[in-house]
Amino acid sequence: MDGMREPRWLNDEEKHAWYAFLTAGALVNRQIEQQLKTDAGLSHPQYEILVRLADTPDGSLRMTDLANALLTTKSGLTYQVGQLEKLGLVARRGCPTDDRSVFAVLTDAGRERLGGAAPGHVAAVRDALVDVLTPAQLACLADALGTVARRLQSPGQSPGT
């Protein structure tokens, strides 16, 4: 049969793990999204943008670096930053040494909104995931998902390797 191999179908245990991952991920994301929208008027991606900017010494990041850190497209990031800009939470400024680069900059209002949103967000993360698991389960989850993330972020990765 012209070099084609039969797919390695998932067995019952593998299907169970895959479905549990999909279901838990969707439900955790839904709970986090609802909490942030209700408590802070932000989407989860918008909150993560504010967090990444707040984690820098001067509250700014080059848009390209921010997109890479958030694992999103430049166009998706541009849209979210535009929404945050309308709210006065982020500003954009050009790079003095590179006309093609733009920085996203956290405003004082953005820092204040983040500070108000963070306690509820952490409580929602604990409620949805962290406090549901034992310390051993949490360590196993972090290890397993870390392995997946490293594999998928590796340059030159290919299926089946």
Backbone bond lengths (Angstrom), bond angles and torsions (degrees), N, CA, C in turn:
res aa  C-N    CA-C-N  psi(-1)  N-CA   C-N-CA  omega(-1)  CA-C   N-CA-C  phi
1 M - - - 1.455 - - 1.520 108.19 -
2 D 1.252 121.28 85.57 1.461 133.32 -177.19 1.538 116.51 3.59
3 G 1.348 116.55 52.16 1.445 121.44 172.26 1.527 115.66 75.23
4 M 1.309 118.46 -0.29 1.468 120.76 -179.32 1.529 108.63 -83.42
5 R 1.326 115.01 134.22 1.464 119.92 176.73 1.514 109.45 -99.36
6 E 1.298 114.89 152.29 1.469 121.14 174.45 1.530 108.21 -66.02
7 P 1.341 118.49 136.45 1.470 119.51 177.97 1.521 111.36 -59.55
8 R 1.330 115.79 149.13 1.465 121.40 173.79 1.528 106.59 -85.08
9 W 1.334 116.65 88.49 1.455 120.78 -178.38 1.526 110.25 -62.55
10 L 1.319 115.86 151.55 1.460 120.66 178.44 1.523 110.01 -73.73
11 N 1.330 115.26 136.01 1.460 118.41 174.46 1.538 107.72 -81.49
12 D 1.321 117.38 178.71 1.468 120.57 -175.31 1.528 112.36 -60.73
13 E 1.319 117.26 -41.76 1.464 120.44 -179.96 1.530 111.11 -65.61
14 E 1.324 117.46 -41.81 1.460 121.86 178.57 1.528 111.18 -66.14
15 K 1.332 116.92 -41.26 1.468 120.67 176.30 1.519 110.66 -61.69
16 H 1.319 116.06 -42.70 1.461 120.77 179.42 1.537 110.12 -59.68
17 A 1.326 117.02 -44.82 1.461 121.13 179.53 1.530 110.71 -64.52
18 W 1.322 116.85 -43.14 1.457 121.15 -179.20 1.531 110.90 -63.72
19 Y 1.328 116.98 -47.80 1.470 120.64 -179.86 1.532 111.26 -65.03
20 A 1.318 117.11 -38.65 1.470 120.21 178.47 1.526 109.86 -64.37
21 F 1.327 117.33 -41.31 1.466 121.77 177.64 1.528 110.48 -61.10
22 L 1.335 116.91 -49.16 1.467 120.73 -179.31 1.529 111.65 -61.76
23 T 1.329 116.31 -46.58 1.460 120.94 -177.66 1.522 111.30 -65.34
24 A 1.328 116.75 -49.60 1.466 120.36 -179.27 1.526 110.59 -62.21
25 G 1.318 117.41 -43.44 1.463 120.39 179.65 1.520 112.03 -60.29
26 A 1.320 116.32 -45.33 1.470 120.14 179.89 1.523 111.52 -65.09
27 L 1.328 116.83 -42.58 1.466 119.90 -178.69 1.532 112.33 -69.73
28 V 1.320 117.60 -40.25 1.472 120.43 176.37 1.528 109.12 -63.04
29 N 1.326 116.78 -47.01 1.469 120.16 179.10 1.519 111.40 -59.19
30 R 1.319 117.29 -41.84 1.464 120.84 179.63 1.525 110.73 -62.09
31 Q 1.332 116.85 -45.43 1.462 120.51 -178.83 1.530 110.99 -64.45
32 I 1.323 117.52 -42.78 1.460 121.62 179.68 1.529 110.12 -65.51
33 E 1.306 116.27 -43.94 1.471 121.50 179.58 1.534 110.56 -60.45
34 Q 1.333 117.14 -45.61 1.472 120.74 179.41 1.522 111.54 -63.48
35 Q 1.332 117.17 -43.59 1.461 120.85 -179.47 1.517 110.92 -61.84
36 L 1.330 117.58 -46.71 1.463 120.55 -178.14 1.523 111.55 -65.96
37 K 1.332 117.12 -40.05 1.466 120.66 179.83 1.523 110.23 -64.63
38 T 1.340 116.38 -45.06 1.461 121.34 -178.41 1.524 112.15 -68.82
39 D 1.316 116.89 -49.10 1.469 121.25 -172.91 1.531 114.05 -82.50
40 A 1.331 117.46 -29.94 1.466 119.17 -171.34 1.526 113.74 -129.19
41 G 1.338 118.05 -6.88 1.457 120.03 -177.54 1.512 113.10 66.24
42 L 1.338 116.24 29.61 1.463 122.09 -178.35 1.516 110.65 -124.37
43 S 1.329 116.35 152.20 1.459 120.76 168.68 1.529 107.31 -84.67
44 H 1.327 116.21 164.64 1.463 119.56 178.13 1.532 111.16 -61.05
45 P 1.349 119.29 -45.36 1.471 118.28 176.99 1.529 112.45 -59.09
46 Q 1.320 118.41 -38.62 1.461 120.94 178.76 1.522 110.95 -64.61
47 Y 1.324 116.58 -42.32 1.462 120.46 177.81 1.528 110.03 -60.39
48 E 1.333 116.94 -44.80 1.465 120.86 -178.79 1.526 111.49 -64.20
49 I 1.319 117.85 -34.57 1.465 120.75 175.50 1.524 109.63 -62.08
50 L 1.333 116.63 -46.94 1.468 120.24 179.31 1.529 111.03 -61.04
51 V 1.329 116.91 -41.36 1.469 121.08 179.21 1.527 110.11 -61.74
52 R 1.324 117.30 -47.92 1.473 120.21 -178.17 1.521 111.43 -62.28
53 L 1.320 116.72 -39.99 1.462 119.52 178.78 1.526 110.64 -67.93
54 A 1.318 116.97 -41.41 1.467 121.06 -179.63 1.523 111.64 -64.95
55 D 1.316 117.06 -25.91 1.466 121.29 -178.90 1.530 113.60 -78.40
56 T 1.326 117.70 -4.24 1.467 120.34 178.45 1.530 109.48 -96.65
57 P 1.328 116.73 154.11 1.468 119.72 -178.05 1.532 114.49 -58.08
58 D 1.348 116.75 -37.40 1.468 118.98 -177.26 1.529 113.31 -109.76
59 G 1.342 117.01 9.44 1.462 120.33 177.69 1.515 114.11 71.19
60 S 1.324 117.59 24.33 1.463 119.59 -179.03 1.522 111.13 -139.95
61 L 1.310 114.41 152.67 1.467 121.89 175.10 1.522 108.68 -145.88
62 R 1.313 115.54 146.67 1.464 121.17 171.86 1.533 106.87 -62.31
63 M 1.317 116.58 136.62 1.473 120.96 -176.52 1.534 111.46 -54.95
64 T 1.314 117.75 -39.98 1.467 121.01 179.34 1.525 110.92 -62.44
65 D 1.319 116.79 -43.40 1.463 120.60 179.26 1.528 111.25 -67.33
66 L 1.314 116.47 -36.72 1.462 120.86 177.81 1.522 110.36 -65.80
67 A 1.319 117.81 -43.56 1.475 121.57 177.90 1.527 110.41 -60.85
68 N 1.328 116.90 -43.44 1.466 120.47 178.69 1.521 111.23 -64.15
69 A 1.328 117.65 -42.30 1.463 121.20 -179.20 1.523 111.64 -64.28
70 L 1.322 116.69 -33.88 1.466 121.35 -177.74 1.524 112.70 -92.77
71 L 1.326 116.52 -0.54 1.463 121.78 -179.62 1.525 111.06 55.53
72 T 1.333 115.50 47.36 1.458 120.70 179.63 1.525 109.14 -128.90
73 T 1.314 115.52 169.54 1.463 120.11 178.07 1.525 109.56 -79.68
74 K 1.317 115.37 158.38 1.461 119.32 177.27 1.523 110.37 -63.35
75 S 1.334 117.45 -38.41 1.466 119.41 -179.43 1.529 111.09 -68.71
76 G 1.327 117.47 -38.99 1.463 120.49 176.93 1.515 111.47 -63.97
77 L 1.332 116.55 -40.70 1.453 120.72 178.32 1.530 110.46 -67.09
78 T 1.322 117.03 -41.60 1.463 121.07 179.26 1.524 110.29 -58.06
79 Y 1.325 116.75 -42.85 1.465 120.44 178.25 1.526 110.93 -61.86
80 Q 1.333 117.46 -49.64 1.466 121.35 -177.42 1.527 111.17 -63.83
81 V 1.323 117.48 -42.38 1.459 120.64 178.27 1.527 109.79 -64.50
82 G 1.323 117.08 -37.08 1.464 120.73 176.00 1.524 111.73 -60.49
83 Q 1.332 116.25 -41.16 1.465 120.32 177.75 1.529 110.76 -65.51
84 L 1.318 116.37 -42.74 1.471 120.67 178.01 1.525 111.19 -65.92
85 E 1.314 116.56 -33.74 1.456 121.57 178.18 1.534 110.19 -65.60
86 K 1.338 116.51 -42.31 1.472 120.68 177.41 1.526 111.51 -60.32
87 L 1.329 116.27 -32.12 1.466 121.37 179.07 1.536 112.10 -82.72
88 G 1.328 116.61 -6.16 1.455 121.03 -179.13 1.520 114.12 77.75
89 L 1.333 116.56 17.22 1.461 121.00 -176.15 1.527 113.05 -93.34
90 V 1.324 115.69 -22.07 1.464 122.80 -179.51 1.519 107.70 -139.57
91 A 1.308 116.90 147.56 1.463 122.83 172.52 1.521 107.78 -124.03
92 R 1.312 115.59 158.25 1.463 120.12 174.45 1.521 108.43 -112.37
93 R 1.320 114.89 142.69 1.460 119.08 174.57 1.518 109.00 -142.27
94 G 1.307 114.66 149.36 1.449 120.85 179.04 1.521 111.00 -73.54
95 C 1.303 114.46 160.15 1.469 121.08 177.47 1.529 107.64 -89.85
96 P 1.326 116.84 128.21 1.470 119.25 -178.30 1.529 113.84 -65.47
97 T 1.339 117.45 -22.78 1.468 119.66 -176.41 1.526 113.80 -105.00
98 D 1.342 117.46 -6.23 1.468 120.41 -178.18 1.523 108.44 -147.86
99 D 1.322 116.22 107.44 1.465 120.98 -176.75 1.530 113.65 -61.33
100 R 1.322 116.94 -21.75 1.464 119.88 -177.81 1.523 112.72 -84.63
101 S 1.318 117.84 -16.27 1.465 121.42 -175.93 1.523 111.82 -93.53
102 V 1.325 114.51 142.72 1.459 122.13 176.94 1.518 107.63 -126.99
103 F 1.311 116.65 140.35 1.459 122.99 177.01 1.518 109.82 -105.31
104 A 1.327 115.98 142.51 1.456 122.35 166.93 1.517 105.95 -95.21
105 V 1.340 116.26 133.54 1.457 121.48 -174.89 1.524 109.14 -127.22
106 L 1.314 116.04 128.10 1.456 121.94 177.42 1.527 109.60 -72.22
107 T 1.326 117.34 128.18 1.465 121.20 177.41 1.530 109.07 -88.22
108 D 1.323 115.83 169.77 1.469 119.96 175.60 1.527 110.30 -60.07
109 A 1.337 116.48 -39.06 1.471 120.47 178.10 1.530 110.74 -64.85
110 G 1.335 116.45 -36.64 1.464 120.72 177.42 1.518 111.61 -65.90
111 R 1.319 115.72 -41.95 1.464 120.16 178.05 1.535 110.22 -64.03
112 E 1.330 116.29 -39.52 1.461 120.82 178.59 1.536 111.36 -66.50
113 R 1.340 116.97 -43.17 1.480 120.58 179.02 1.511 109.90 -63.55
114 L 1.320 117.02 -42.26 1.460 121.29 178.37 1.524 110.83 -61.46
115 G 1.315 116.52 -45.37 1.467 120.59 178.98 1.518 112.19 -60.37
116 G 1.331 116.95 -36.80 1.462 120.85 177.58 1.515 112.89 -73.51
117 A 1.344 116.74 -31.60 1.466 121.40 -176.72 1.525 113.22 -82.75
118 A 1.328 116.92 -29.90 1.468 121.16 -171.41 1.529 114.42 -58.31
119 P 1.337 120.64 -45.83 1.476 118.70 -178.60 1.539 113.21 -59.64
120 G 1.327 116.95 -43.55 1.467 120.07 178.50 1.516 112.02 -67.37
121 H 1.328 115.97 -36.28 1.462 120.26 178.93 1.529 110.64 -64.69
122 V 1.322 116.17 -46.65 1.468 120.09 179.52 1.525 110.15 -62.25
123 A 1.326 117.20 -40.45 1.470 120.48 177.81 1.530 110.18 -62.47
124 A 1.335 117.94 -40.53 1.468 121.30 179.52 1.525 111.34 -67.29
125 V 1.334 117.14 -39.57 1.470 121.02 177.77 1.528 109.60 -63.89
126 R 1.326 116.20 -42.91 1.470 119.95 178.03 1.530 110.26 -62.43
127 D 1.337 116.56 -46.25 1.458 121.46 -177.11 1.529 112.34 -65.35
128 A 1.320 116.24 -38.70 1.466 120.87 -175.69 1.522 113.40 -82.01
129 L 1.338 117.51 -28.65 1.463 118.69 -171.68 1.525 113.83 -139.38
130 V 1.295 117.48 -61.66 1.470 121.55 -167.31 1.522 112.35 -60.41
131 D 1.332 117.37 -50.77 1.465 120.06 -175.53 1.532 113.42 -78.67
132 V 1.333 116.84 -7.31 1.469 121.17 177.53 1.529 110.16 -79.44
133 L 1.317 116.39 -25.46 1.458 122.07 -174.06 1.526 111.40 -102.85
134 T 1.313 115.53 151.98 1.466 119.82 171.76 1.529 107.77 -73.49
135 P 1.339 117.83 161.95 1.474 118.90 176.04 1.536 112.42 -55.69
136 A 1.317 117.63 -37.39 1.469 120.63 179.39 1.532 110.67 -67.21
137 Q 1.335 117.23 -42.05 1.465 120.24 178.02 1.529 110.88 -64.34
138 L 1.321 116.28 -41.23 1.453 120.66 179.90 1.530 110.81 -63.51
139 A 1.323 117.01 -42.70 1.464 121.18 177.74 1.528 110.77 -63.33
140 C 1.319 116.29 -41.72 1.474 121.37 178.92 1.532 110.42 -64.36
141 L 1.334 115.96 -43.59 1.466 120.61 178.74 1.529 110.42 -61.72
142 A 1.327 117.12 -47.29 1.463 121.15 179.88 1.522 110.69 -60.74
143 D 1.320 116.90 -42.47 1.462 121.37 179.84 1.530 110.51 -65.01
144 A 1.325 116.56 -48.04 1.463 120.81 -177.06 1.530 111.72 -65.05
145 L 1.326 116.64 -48.17 1.459 118.72 -178.83 1.525 111.40 -70.89
146 G 1.324 117.57 -29.58 1.461 120.68 173.56 1.519 111.38 -62.46
147 T 1.327 116.02 -40.25 1.467 120.83 177.31 1.530 110.50 -61.92
148 V 1.328 116.22 -45.35 1.470 120.73 178.93 1.527 110.18 -61.69
149 A 1.332 117.05 -47.01 1.466 120.96 -178.39 1.532 111.02 -61.41
150 R 1.322 117.49 -45.29 1.475 120.27 179.30 1.518 110.65 -61.66
151 R 1.295 117.49 -40.92 1.471 121.67 -179.72 1.520 111.00 -63.35
152 L 1.335 115.99 -43.82 1.466 119.56 -176.75 1.530 112.53 -78.15
153 Q 1.329 117.61 -20.10 1.460 120.54 177.95 1.520 112.54 -91.52
154 S 1.338 117.42 -5.77 1.458 120.71 -179.22 1.515 110.74 -71.63
155 P 1.336 117.02 134.01 1.466 119.22 175.77 1.527 109.69 -65.14
156 G 1.307 115.66 141.86 1.452 120.42 176.99 1.505 114.89 76.02
157 Q 1.331 117.65 11.36 1.455 119.45 179.28 1.522 109.65 -65.73
158 S 1.305 114.66 145.04 1.453 118.50 178.21 1.523 108.77 -139.80
159 P 1.336 116.20 154.90 1.462 119.24 -179.24 1.520 111.75 -57.83
160 G 1.297 115.50 138.76 1.460 120.40 175.48 1.520 114.54 83.11
161 T 1.344 117.95 5.73 1.471 117.67 179.47 1.510 110.30 -109.67
